[in-house]
Amino acid sequence: MYFMRFSDQAPAVMTPVGGMDKVVQGFLNKLDPKLVDIRLNCPVRAIQVSENTVDIEYEQQGVIKKLQADYCINAIPSQILLGITNNFSPPYLKAISKIQRGNLVKIGFQAKQRFWEDEHIFAGISWTKSGHHATVVSRTWIYATKRRAAGRL
């Protein structure tokens, strides 16, 4: 397969049974709730870093709440992080402001049946053989889970 021909392509490394949400659920299942406090669906509104703690302001069901921790593991994309109130150092802000966005497109698709499973289309890319070369027929990522399909994100 000729993935290196496309700057926006990479070979599928995994297709979790049950959808991509299973990757996150796998990590969550390994964490001890007595030791780790995880809050889902809570957009971060502010991050304030001090010498010994990190203060996080977030929204939970329309209510602004605050949390203080020894440290924070950040998984917020840099472009979004720059829009959150913070007191990050100038060198850190300069560094994350240099991270460029890629060219991305996301298209929603709804069907009455999950035909791609019947046709064995997984990991989102379909190939056909044309002479001696593999040709991309479709570059559609199909990672929808039943939960997402039902509108419960």
N, CA and C atoms as an extended XYZ file, in Angstrom:
459
Properties=species:S:1:pos:R:3:atomname:S:1:resname:S:1:resid:I:1 pbc="F F F"
N         0.845       -1.179        0.000 N   MET     1
C         0.000        0.000        0.000 CA  MET     1
C         0.889        1.241        0.000 C   MET     1
N         0.431        2.270       -0.632 N   TYR     2
C         1.248        3.435       -0.874 CA  TYR     2
C         0.854        4.602        0.021 C   TYR     2
N         0.909        4.410        1.324 N   PHE     3
C         0.518        5.468        2.254 CA  PHE     3
C         1.442        6.675        2.159 C   PHE     3
N         2.714        6.442        1.858 N   MET     4
C         3.650        7.556        1.842 CA  MET     4
C         3.388        8.527        0.705 C   MET     4
N         2.523        8.176       -0.234 N   ARG     5
C         2.166        9.099       -1.311 CA  ARG     5
C         1.295       10.247       -0.818 C   ARG     5
N         0.599       10.040        0.276 N   PHE     6
C        -0.356       11.023        0.774 CA  PHE     6
C         0.145       11.632        2.072 C   PHE     6
N         0.201       12.949        2.137 N   SER     7
C         0.696       13.598        3.354 CA  SER     7
C        -0.297       13.467        4.498 C   SER     7
N        -1.560       13.140        4.188 N   ASP     8
C        -2.588       13.053        5.236 CA  ASP     8
C        -2.997       11.617        5.526 C   ASP     8
N        -2.172       10.653        5.158 N   GLN     9
C        -2.532        9.249        5.338 CA  GLN     9
C        -1.503        8.527        6.196 C   GLN     9
N        -1.971        7.548        6.897 N   ALA    10
C        -1.103        6.657        7.659 CA  ALA    10
C        -1.807        5.318        7.727 C   ALA    10
N        -1.064        4.233        7.796 N   PRO    11
C        -1.725        2.933        7.879 CA  PRO    11
C        -2.483        2.807        9.201 C   PRO    11
N        -3.575        2.090        9.166 N   ALA    12
C        -4.352        1.873       10.386 CA  ALA    12
C        -3.529        1.034       11.349 C   ALA    12
N        -3.381        1.499       12.573 N   VAL    13
C        -2.610        0.751       13.554 CA  VAL    13
C        -3.506       -0.035       14.491 C   VAL    13
N        -4.768        0.353       14.547 N   MET    14
C        -5.689       -0.399       15.385 CA  MET    14
C        -7.123       -0.025       15.037 C   MET    14
N        -7.999       -0.966       15.240 N   THR    15
C        -9.423       -0.730       15.120 CA  THR    15
C       -10.045       -1.429       16.328 C   THR    15
N       -10.219       -0.734       17.428 N   PRO    16
C       -10.743       -1.378       18.633 CA  PRO    16
C       -12.155       -1.924       18.421 C   PRO    16
N       -12.387       -3.119       18.917 N   VAL    17
C       -13.721       -3.695       18.872 CA  VAL    17
C       -14.642       -2.815       19.706 C   VAL    17
N       -15.720       -2.357       19.114 N   GLY    18
C       -16.666       -1.502       19.827 CA  GLY    18
C       -16.447       -0.018       19.577 C   GLY    18
N       -15.404        0.354       18.820 N   GLY    19
C       -15.193        1.758       18.478 CA  GLY    19
C       -14.030        2.381       19.236 C   GLY    19
N       -13.662        3.582       18.796 N   MET    20
C       -12.507        4.286       19.353 CA  MET    20
C       -12.700        4.682       20.818 C   MET    20
N       -13.937        4.802       21.272 N   ASP    21
C       -14.181        5.122       22.685 CA  ASP    21
C       -13.617        4.054       23.612 C   ASP    21
N       -13.435        2.842       23.105 N   LYS    22
C       -12.922        1.748       23.933 CA  LYS    22
C       -11.478        1.992       24.364 C   LYS    22
N       -10.722        2.766       23.598 N   VAL    23
C        -9.343        3.090       23.984 CA  VAL    23
C        -9.361        3.921       25.268 C   VAL    23
N       -10.163        4.974       25.279 N   VAL    24
C       -10.281        5.819       26.472 CA  VAL    24
C       -10.845        5.002       27.629 C   VAL    24
N       -11.891        4.227       27.367 N   GLN    25
C       -12.498        3.414       28.423 CA  GLN    25
C       -11.499        2.424       29.017 C   GLN    25
N       -10.605        1.889       28.187 N   GLY    26
C        -9.574        0.973       28.681 CA  GLY    26
C        -8.648        1.637       29.684 C   GLY    26
N        -8.241        2.882       29.404 N   PHE    27
C        -7.410        3.619       30.356 CA  PHE    27
C        -8.195        3.928       31.625 C   PHE    27
N        -9.420        4.387       31.473 N   LEU    28
C       -10.225        4.740       32.643 CA  LEU    28
C       -10.449        3.548       33.555 C   LEU    28
N       -10.628        2.368       32.972 N   ASN    29
C       -10.864        1.161       33.767 CA  ASN    29
C        -9.648        0.765       34.607 C   ASN    29
N        -8.461        1.207       34.206 N   LYS    30
C        -7.234        0.855       34.935 CA  LYS    30
C        -6.898        1.837       36.061 C   LYS    30
N        -7.612        2.935       36.128 N   LEU    31
C        -7.321        3.945       37.139 CA  LEU    31
C        -8.134        3.693       38.409 C   LEU    31
N        -7.503        3.890       39.540 N   ASP    32
C        -8.171        3.723       40.819 CA  ASP    32
C        -8.927        5.011       41.146 C   ASP    32
N       -10.279        4.974       41.194 N   PRO    33
C       -11.048        6.198       41.462 CA  PRO    33
C       -10.748        6.821       42.826 C   PRO    33
N       -10.137        6.055       43.735 N   LYS    34
C        -9.751        6.617       45.034 CA  LYS    34
C        -8.513        7.503       44.908 C   LYS    34
N        -7.712        7.245       43.859 N   LEU    35
C        -6.464        7.980       43.679 CA  LEU    35
C        -6.523        9.031       42.572 C   LEU    35
N        -7.424        8.856       41.624 N   VAL    36
C        -7.488        9.734       40.463 CA  VAL    36
C        -8.895       10.291       40.315 C   VAL    36
N        -8.985       11.595       40.137 N   ASP    37
C       -10.269       12.272       39.962 CA  ASP    37
C       -10.407       12.685       38.505 C   ASP    37
N       -11.247       11.986       37.761 N   ILE    38
C       -11.443       12.293       36.349 CA  ILE    38
C       -12.853       12.842       36.171 C   ILE    38
N       -12.942       13.983       35.485 N   ARG    39
C       -14.233       14.620       35.233 CA  ARG    39
C       -14.414       14.755       33.728 C   ARG    39
N       -15.397       14.070       33.207 N   LEU    40
C       -15.658       14.106       31.775 CA  LEU    40
C       -16.697       15.174       31.449 C   LEU    40
N       -16.673       15.649       30.220 N   ASN    41
C       -17.632       16.654       29.740 CA  ASN    41
C       -17.599       17.921       30.583 C   ASN    41
N       -16.401       18.351       30.949 N   CYS    42
C       -16.211       19.551       31.766 CA  CYS    42
C       -15.189       20.454       31.079 C   CYS    42
N       -15.628       21.359       30.210 N   PRO    43
C       -14.681       22.238       29.511 CA  PRO    43
C       -13.863       23.097       30.471 C   PRO    43
N       -12.562       23.158       30.234 N   VAL    44
C       -11.662       23.962       31.057 CA  VAL    44
C       -11.818       25.422       30.647 C   VAL    44
N       -11.941       26.308       31.635 N   ARG    45
C       -12.108       27.744       31.389 CA  ARG    45
C       -10.847       28.540       31.738 C   ARG    45
N       -10.045       28.036       32.712 N   ALA    46
C        -8.830       28.750       33.115 CA  ALA    46
C        -7.840       27.766       33.743 C   ALA    46
N        -6.552       28.056       33.546 N   ILE    47
C        -5.466       27.287       34.164 CA  ILE    47
C        -4.492       28.295       34.760 C   ILE    47
N        -4.255       28.173       36.063 N   GLN    48
C        -3.309       29.052       36.753 CA  GLN    48
C        -2.258       28.175       37.424 C   GLN    48
N        -1.012       28.383       37.027 N   VAL    49
C         0.092       27.573       37.544 CA  VAL    49
C         0.825       28.373       38.611 C   VAL    49
N         1.034       27.750       39.782 N   SER    50
C         1.859       28.377       40.816 CA  SER    50
C         3.058       27.467       41.063 C   SER    50
N         3.889       27.829       42.026 N   GLU    51
C         5.112       27.057       42.261 CA  GLU    51
C         4.822       25.614       42.659 C   GLU    51
N         3.760       25.378       43.440 N   ASN    52
C         3.498       24.023       43.949 CA  ASN    52
C         2.167       23.428       43.523 C   ASN    52
N         1.308       24.210       42.890 N   THR    53
C        -0.015       23.702       42.525 CA  THR    53
C        -0.456       24.228       41.156 C   THR    53
N        -1.521       23.646       40.672 N   VAL    54
C        -2.189       24.109       39.453 CA  VAL    54
C        -3.662       24.282       39.811 C   VAL    54
N        -4.204       25.457       39.510 N   ASP    55
C        -5.626       25.713       39.734 CA  ASP    55
C        -6.341       25.647       38.392 C   ASP    55
N        -7.367       24.818       38.334 N   ILE    56
C        -8.143       24.624       37.116 CA  ILE    56
C        -9.563       25.120       37.373 C   ILE    56
N       -10.038       25.963       36.486 N   GLU    57
C       -11.432       26.396       36.532 CA  GLU    57
C       -12.123       25.726       35.355 C   GLU    57
N       -13.257       25.071       35.618 N   TYR    58
C       -13.957       24.331       34.575 CA  TYR    58
C       -15.463       24.483       34.742 C   TYR    58
N       -16.178       24.094       33.712 N   GLU    59
C       -17.635       24.175       33.735 CA  GLU    59
C       -18.210       22.763       33.754 C   GLU    59
N       -19.107       22.524       34.703 N   GLN    60
C       -19.762       21.214       34.802 CA  GLN    60
C       -21.264       21.433       34.878 C   GLN    60
N       -21.967       21.017       33.854 N   GLN    61
C       -23.422       21.168       33.765 CA  GLN    61
C       -23.849       22.618       33.998 C   GLN    61
N       -23.115       23.543       33.364 N   GLY    62
C       -23.458       24.953       33.429 CA  GLY    62
C       -22.965       25.691       34.661 C   GLY    62
N       -22.316       25.001       35.587 N   VAL    63
C       -21.813       25.610       36.821 CA  VAL    63
C       -20.280       25.681       36.755 C   VAL    63
N       -19.714       26.864       37.033 N   ILE    64
C       -18.261       27.030       37.066 CA  ILE    64
C       -17.742       26.494       38.393 C   ILE    64
N       -16.745       25.618       38.306 N   LYS    65
C       -16.151       25.010       39.498 CA  LYS    65
C       -14.640       25.172       39.439 C   LYS    65
N       -13.978       24.991       40.583 N   LYS    66
C       -12.519       25.101       40.664 CA  LYS    66
C       -11.942       23.848       41.283 C   LYS    66
N       -10.733       23.542       40.851 N   LEU    67
C       -10.028       22.360       41.326 CA  LEU    67
C        -8.562       22.730       41.490 C   LEU    67
N        -7.956       22.315       42.593 N   GLN    68
C        -6.527       22.545       42.799 CA  GLN    68
C        -5.833       21.192       42.841 C   GLN    68
N        -4.697       21.096       42.138 N   ALA    69
C        -3.973       19.831       42.061 CA  ALA    69
C        -2.474       20.082       42.144 C   ALA    69
N        -1.728       19.011       42.409 N   ASP    70
C        -0.271       19.101       42.442 CA  ASP    70
C         0.279       19.309       41.032 C   ASP    70
N        -0.353       18.699       40.041 N   TYR    71
C         0.071       18.856       38.658 CA  TYR    71
C        -1.110       18.584       37.743 C   TYR    71
N        -0.946       18.931       36.469 N   CYS    72
C        -2.008       18.754       35.479 CA  CYS    72
C        -1.405       18.141       34.223 C   CYS    72
N        -1.980       17.066       33.750 N   ILE    73
C        -1.576       16.477       32.474 CA  ILE    73
C        -2.504       17.074       31.420 C   ILE    73
N        -1.934       17.833       30.511 N   ASN    74
C        -2.722       18.555       29.517 CA  ASN    74
C        -2.831       17.774       28.216 C   ASN    74
N        -4.045       17.583       27.733 N   ALA    75
C        -4.284       16.968       26.426 CA  ALA    75
C        -5.110       17.897       25.541 C   ALA    75
N        -5.181       19.165       25.917 N   ILE    76
C        -5.945       20.145       25.148 CA  ILE    76
C        -5.097       20.566       23.953 C   ILE    76
N        -5.648       20.532       22.731 N   PRO    77
C        -4.872       20.980       21.572 CA  PRO    77
C        -4.373       22.416       21.771 C   PRO    77
N        -3.174       22.688       21.260 N   SER    78
C        -2.532       23.984       21.511 CA  SER    78
C        -3.377       25.169       21.056 C   SER    78
N        -4.063       25.057       19.928 N   GLN    79
C        -4.865       26.171       19.447 CA  GLN    79
C        -6.015       26.500       20.400 C   GLN    79
N        -6.555       25.490       21.056 N   ILE    80
C        -7.630       25.704       22.040 CA  ILE    80
C        -7.036       26.186       23.353 C   ILE    80
N        -5.900       25.614       23.737 N   LEU    81
C        -5.235       26.005       24.978 CA  LEU    81
C        -4.901       27.492       24.990 C   LEU    81
N        -4.520       28.028       23.845 N   LEU    82
C        -4.191       29.455       23.759 CA  LEU    82
C        -5.402       30.339       24.043 C   LEU    82
N        -6.606       29.833       23.866 N   GLY    83
C        -7.817       30.602       24.113 CA  GLY    83
C        -8.347       30.492       25.527 C   GLY    83
N        -7.678       29.703       26.365 N   ILE    84
C        -8.093       29.524       27.763 CA  ILE    84
C        -7.306       30.499       28.631 C   ILE    84
N        -7.986       31.160       29.548 N   THR    85
C        -7.316       32.071       30.471 CA  THR    85
C        -6.211       31.313       31.204 C   THR    85
N        -5.001       31.892       31.225 N   ASN    86
C        -3.874       31.196       31.858 CA  ASN    86
C        -2.818       32.196       32.307 C   ASN    86
N        -1.852       31.693       33.042 N   ASN    87
C        -0.693       32.501       33.433 CA  ASN    87
C         0.605       31.800       33.020 C   ASN    87
N         0.593       31.149       31.866 N   PHE    88
C         1.769       30.441       31.375 CA  PHE    88
C         2.905       31.425       31.120 C   PHE    88
N         4.113       30.928       31.199 N   SER    89
C         5.289       31.772       30.977 CA  SER    89
C         5.337       32.212       29.512 C   SER    89
N         5.926       33.395       29.258 N   PRO    90
C         6.056       33.862       27.868 CA  PRO    90
C         6.767       32.863       26.949 C   PRO    90
N         7.857       32.202       27.384 N   PRO    91
C         8.490       31.226       26.481 CA  PRO    91
C         7.559       30.052       26.134 C   PRO    91
N         6.772       29.601       27.116 N   TYR    92
C         5.834       28.501       26.866 CA  TYR    92
C         4.747       28.943       25.890 C   TYR    92
N         4.182       30.132       26.107 N   LEU    93
C         3.158       30.653       25.207 CA  LEU    93
C         3.702       30.824       23.788 C   LEU    93
N         4.933       31.310       23.685 N   LYS    94
C         5.545       31.485       22.376 CA  LYS    94
C         5.698       30.133       21.680 C   LYS    94
N         6.144       29.126       22.432 N   ALA    95
C         6.351       27.795       21.853 CA  ALA    95
C         5.038       27.187       21.360 C   ALA    95
N         3.983       27.236       22.177 N   ILE    96
C         2.731       26.606       21.732 CA  ILE    96
C         2.040       27.415       20.641 C   ILE    96
N         2.334       28.707       20.559 N   SER    97
C         1.732       29.508       19.486 CA  SER    97
C         2.362       29.196       18.133 C   SER    97
N         3.533       28.572       18.129 N   LYS    98
C         4.219       28.222       16.882 CA  LYS    98
C         3.710       26.909       16.277 C   LYS    98
N         2.956       26.140       17.043 N   ILE    99
C         2.444       24.867       16.527 CA  ILE    99
C         1.367       25.170       15.497 C   ILE    99
N         1.580       24.683       14.289 N   GLN   100
C         0.641       24.972       13.209 CA  GLN   100
C        -0.426       23.888       13.109 C   GLN   100
N        -1.598       24.300       12.705 N   ARG   101
C        -2.682       23.353       12.456 CA  ARG   101
C        -2.456       22.669       11.125 C   ARG   101
N        -2.937       21.449       11.044 N   GLY   102
C        -2.938       20.746        9.774 CA  GLY   102
C        -4.206       21.091        9.003 C   GLY   102
N        -4.255       20.685        7.757 N   ASN   103
C        -5.459       20.862        6.956 CA  ASN   103
C        -6.363       19.662        7.202 C   ASN   103
N        -7.470       19.893        7.839 N   LEU   104
C        -8.367       18.804        8.210 CA  LEU   104
C        -9.782       19.083        7.740 C   LEU   104
N       -10.496       18.018        7.491 N   VAL   105
C       -11.911       18.111        7.155 CA  VAL   105
C       -12.611       16.973        7.877 C   VAL   105
N       -13.749       17.249        8.440 N   LYS   106
C       -14.545       16.209        9.083 CA  LYS   106
C       -15.946       16.294        8.511 C   LYS   106
N       -16.437       15.177        8.048 N   ILE   107
C       -17.756       15.132        7.434 CA  ILE   107
C       -18.609       14.143        8.209 C   ILE   107
N       -19.819       14.552        8.539 N   GLY   108
C       -20.758       13.652        9.206 CA  GLY   108
C       -21.484       12.813        8.170 C   GLY   108
N       -21.748       11.572        8.489 N   PHE   109
C       -22.433       10.664        7.583 CA  PHE   109
C       -23.394        9.816        8.385 C   PHE   109
N       -24.613        9.679        7.907 N   GLN   110
C       -25.606        8.858        8.594 CA  GLN   110
C       -26.217        7.904        7.578 C   GLN   110
N       -26.380        6.660        7.958 N   ALA   111
C       -26.968        5.657        7.080 CA  ALA   111
C       -27.943        4.805        7.869 C   ALA   111
N       -28.913        4.236        7.179 N   LYS   112
C       -29.891        3.372        7.848 CA  LYS   112
C       -29.272        2.050        8.276 C   LYS   112
N       -28.245        1.607        7.538 N   GLN   113
C       -27.578        0.354        7.866 CA  GLN   113
C       -26.073        0.574        7.889 C   GLN   113
N       -25.366       -0.235        8.670 N   ARG   114
C       -23.914       -0.164        8.743 CA  ARG   114
C       -23.325       -1.045        7.626 C   ARG   114
N       -23.584       -0.644        6.355 N   PHE   115
C       -23.207       -1.426        5.184 CA  PHE   115
C       -21.713       -1.701        5.119 C   PHE   115
N       -20.890       -0.798        5.647 N   TRP   116
C       -19.442       -0.959        5.574 CA  TRP   116
C       -18.975       -2.207        6.314 C   TRP   116
N       -19.712       -2.597        7.356 N   GLU   117
C       -19.330       -3.823        8.066 CA  GLU   117
C       -19.624       -5.051        7.209 C   GLU   117
N       -20.771       -5.047        6.496 N   ASP   118
C       -21.113       -6.162        5.606 CA  ASP   118
C       -20.123       -6.283        4.457 C   ASP   118
N       -19.569       -5.145        4.024 N   GLU   119
C       -18.625       -5.140        2.921 CA  GLU   119
C       -17.171       -5.172        3.402 C   GLU   119
N       -16.976       -5.369        4.707 N   HIS   120
C       -15.642       -5.490        5.319 CA  HIS   120
C       -14.772       -4.267        5.066 C   HIS   120
N       -15.361       -3.084        5.216 N   ILE   121
C       -14.617       -1.838        5.113 CA  ILE   121
C       -14.328       -1.381        6.546 C   ILE   121
N       -13.080       -1.520        6.971 N   PHE   122
C       -12.700       -1.130        8.311 CA  PHE   122
C       -11.474       -0.233        8.237 C   PHE   122
N       -11.228        0.524        9.286 N   ALA   123
C       -10.109        1.462        9.381 CA  ALA   123
C       -10.232        2.574        8.366 C   ALA   123
N       -11.353        2.621        7.668 N   GLY   124
C       -11.702        3.786        6.899 CA  GLY   124
C       -11.159        3.923        5.497 C   GLY   124
N       -10.268        3.060        5.036 N   ILE   125
C        -9.745        3.241        3.690 CA  ILE   125
C       -10.044        1.983        2.883 C   ILE   125
N       -10.630        2.167        1.733 N   SER   126
C       -10.907        1.052        0.831 CA  SER   126
C        -9.922        1.095       -0.324 C   SER   126
N        -9.447       -0.063       -0.721 N   TRP   127
C        -8.470       -0.151       -1.805 CA  TRP   127
C        -9.027       -1.046       -2.901 C   TRP   127
N        -8.653       -0.763       -4.122 N   THR   128
C        -8.960       -1.643       -5.237 CA  THR   128
C        -7.674       -1.838       -6.022 C   THR   128
N        -7.557       -2.966       -6.684 N   LYS   129
C        -6.341       -3.215       -7.451 CA  LYS   129
C        -6.592       -2.829       -8.903 C   LYS   129
N        -5.754       -1.960       -9.412 N   SER   130
C        -5.848       -1.485      -10.787 CA  SER   130
C        -4.522       -1.801      -11.458 C   SER   130
N        -4.482       -2.892      -12.207 N   GLY   131
C        -3.213       -3.311      -12.795 CA  GLY   131
C        -2.283       -3.767      -11.690 C   GLY   131
N        -1.092       -3.171      -11.629 N   HIS   132
C        -0.115       -3.545      -10.602 CA  HIS   132
C        -0.107       -2.575       -9.431 C   HIS   132
N        -1.010       -1.592       -9.431 N   HIS   133
C        -0.988       -0.559       -8.409 CA  HIS   133
C        -2.256       -0.601       -7.564 C   HIS   133
N        -2.116       -0.329       -6.294 N   ALA   134
C        -3.282       -0.183       -5.419 CA  ALA   134
C        -3.775        1.253       -5.546 C   ALA   134
N        -5.057        1.436       -5.646 N   THR   135
C        -5.650        2.753       -5.820 CA  THR   135
C        -6.635        3.016       -4.689 C   THR   135
N        -6.602        4.215       -4.150 N   VAL   136
C        -7.553        4.571       -3.101 CA  VAL   136
C        -8.920        4.770       -3.739 C   VAL   136
N        -9.914        4.045       -3.259 N   VAL   137
C       -11.280        4.216       -3.729 CA  VAL   137
C       -11.975        5.232       -2.846 C   VAL   137
N       -11.738        5.112       -1.571 N   SER   138
C       -12.425        5.988       -0.625 CA  SER   138
C       -11.501        6.245        0.551 C   SER   138
N       -11.464        7.476        1.023 N   ARG   139
C       -10.698        7.787        2.224 CA  ARG   139
C       -11.688        8.281        3.266 C   ARG   139
N       -12.466        7.372        3.771 N   THR   140
C       -13.507        7.697        4.745 CA  THR   140
C       -13.203        6.964        6.035 C   THR   140
N       -13.116        7.699        7.124 N   TRP   141
C       -12.852        7.078        8.415 CA  TRP   141
C       -14.177        6.670        9.034 C   TRP   141
N       -14.300        5.415        9.410 N   ILE   142
C       -15.544        4.909        9.970 CA  ILE   142
C       -15.246        4.406       11.378 C   ILE   142
N       -15.304        5.310       12.346 N   TYR   143
C       -15.048        4.942       13.727 CA  TYR   143
C       -16.270        5.196       14.591 C   TYR   143
N       -17.429        5.350       14.001 N   ALA   144
C       -18.624        5.654       14.784 CA  ALA   144
C       -18.980        4.464       15.660 C   ALA   144
N       -19.341        4.743       16.871 N   THR   145
C       -19.821        3.707       17.767 CA  THR   145
C       -21.336        3.820       17.843 C   THR   145
N       -21.981        2.809       18.366 N   LYS   146
C       -23.444        2.866       18.509 CA  LYS   146
C       -23.831        4.021       19.409 C   LYS   146
N       -23.012        4.327       20.411 N   ARG   147
C       -23.316        5.431       21.316 CA  ARG   147
C       -23.312        6.756       20.564 C   ARG   147
N       -22.309        6.958       19.705 N   ARG   148
C       -22.249        8.189       18.922 CA  ARG   148
C       -23.378        8.248       17.921 C   ARG   148
N       -23.665        7.109       17.296 N   ALA   149
C       -24.716        7.082       16.292 CA  ALA   149
C       -26.069        7.455       16.905 C   ALA   149
N       -26.236        7.165       18.176 N   ALA   150
C       -27.490        7.500       18.861 CA  ALA   150
C       -27.505        8.948       19.334 C   ALA   150
N       -26.418        9.682       19.098 N   GLY   151
C       -26.367       11.099       19.450 CA  GLY   151
C       -25.921       11.371       20.873 C   GLY   151
N       -25.399       10.356       21.562 N   ARG   152
C       -24.938       10.552       22.940 CA  ARG   152
C       -23.422       10.618       22.929 C   ARG   152
N       -22.875       11.802       22.787 N   LEU   153
C       -21.418       11.976       22.747 CA  LEU   153
C       -20.834       12.086       24.129 C   LEU   153
